[in-house]
């Protein structure tokens, strides 16, 4: 029988392979910097493929929210958001 690594051992190897991730994007509204998803994926994809790790996102709950805004002239502005 082949000596296989557990998912936890693979994740440790993946973590060790990641160099520094620099904050390359900025949220101007909330005034903070963050690492883009592109740079995260670029940093881990090759090692994930090598180790045979596949990450599949799962949505547990979906909600729809409607927020009504008013501008300076009290005109109604609508904004809707859906997670799916």
C-alpha positions in Angstrom: 0.0 0.0 0.0 1.3 3.4 -0.9 2.2 5.9 1.9 -0.2 8.8 1.2 -0.4 12.1 3.0 -3.5 13.3 4.8 -5.2 16.5 3.7 -3.7 18.2 6.8 -0.2 17.2 5.9 -0.8 18.5 2.4 -2.1 21.8 3.7 1.0 22.2 5.9 3.2 21.7 2.8 1.1 24.2 0.9 1.4 26.7 3.6 5.2 26.3 3.8 5.4 26.9 0.0 3.8 30.3 0.1 6.0 33.3 0.1 4.9 36.7 1.3 1.6 37.9 0.0 1.6 41.7 -0.5 -1.5 43.8 -0.3 -2.0 44.8 -3.9 -5.5 46.2 -3.9 -7.3 49.0 -2.0 -10.8 49.5 -0.8 -11.2 53.3 -1.0 -14.6 53.3 0.6 -13.5 51.6 3.8 -9.9 52.8 3.5 -7.9 49.5 3.8 -5.5 47.5 1.6 -5.9 43.8 0.9 -4.5 40.9 -1.1 -6.4 40.3 -4.2 -7.9 36.8 -4.9 -5.8 36.8 -8.1 -2.6 37.0 -6.1 -3.7 34.4 -3.6 -4.6 31.9 -6.4 -1.4 32.7 -8.3 0.6 31.9 -5.2 -1.0 28.6 -4.3 -2.3 27.1 -7.6 0.9 25.3 -8.7 1.6 23.7 -5.3 -2.1 22.7 -5.0 -2.0 21.0 -8.3 1.3 19.2 -7.3 -0.3 18.0 -4.1 -3.6 17.1 -5.6 -5.6 19.6 -3.5 -8.9 20.8 -4.9 -10.9 23.5 -3.1 -14.6 23.6 -4.0 -16.6 26.6 -2.6 -20.0 25.8 -1.1 -22.8 28.2 -0.5 -24.8 27.3 2.5 -27.3 30.2 2.5 -28.4 32.8 0.1 -30.2 36.1 0.9 -31.4 39.0 -1.1 -31.3 42.5 0.5 -32.9 45.7 -0.8 -31.6 49.0 0.5 -33.3 52.2 -0.3 -31.1 55.3 -0.5 -32.0 58.9 -1.0 -29.8 61.5 -2.6 -29.5 65.2 -1.6 -32.8 66.1 -3.2 -34.6 63.2 -1.4 -34.9 61.2 -4.6 -35.1 57.5 -4.0 -32.2 55.4 -5.2 -32.6 51.6 -5.1 -29.9 49.0 -4.6 -30.4 45.3 -4.6 -27.9 42.6 -3.8 -28.0 38.8 -4.2 -25.5 36.3 -3.1 -26.4 33.9 -5.8 
